[in-house]
């Protein structure tokens, strides 16, 4: 089925390790986003991308790296995981800037950093 | 900057009860307003939206009216069902801020039979 898929669904890692969360969409949407969801904070934007090779920081980018070499993929890397990065991570996509209010979300990756 | 404030939760209701979830916002421009819903184990989905003052968004029996004078976008439903149990997020998109969405903290609704 077409859509937006995230992998893995669950991940447990240790402090200091590098972790990459994958996001793939089949709609050829221009815009892609990474959010983290935490109790008491709701959703906070980590990074977003307007097109291939164009990325920009969101509200909470520290400790994260993204790339967008192809339109359909938008991986998120935690270069050296910390316990504070334990969270549920959602990837989302949108068709274009003007109407990009309608985001399509993946099912999320639940990450635990021990 | 932009912000969205939702009422504190969680909210627990009996089936067929009336639902109101409050949402107020602060924005520098003329935002569009949204309600997203997250069912257990899933990502968020757009529930409804309104793009200008006095617009009413509606879907699945839910309604919300864009009130510029009170900077509010309260979500209502006349008769909730168990299947409405989910987390509800209010959000805004400000064209003056690259149209990125700003979300509220979300509120958990539990509907008991």
Interface residues (C-beta under 8 A of the other chain):
Chain A: X4 X33 X35 X37 X40 X41 X42 X43 X44 X45 X48 X58 X90 X92 X97 X98 X100 X101 X102 X103 X105 X106 X107 X108
Chain B: X32 X34 X36 X41 X42 X43 X44 X45 X46 X49 X89 X93 X98 X99 X100 X101 X103 X104 X105 X106
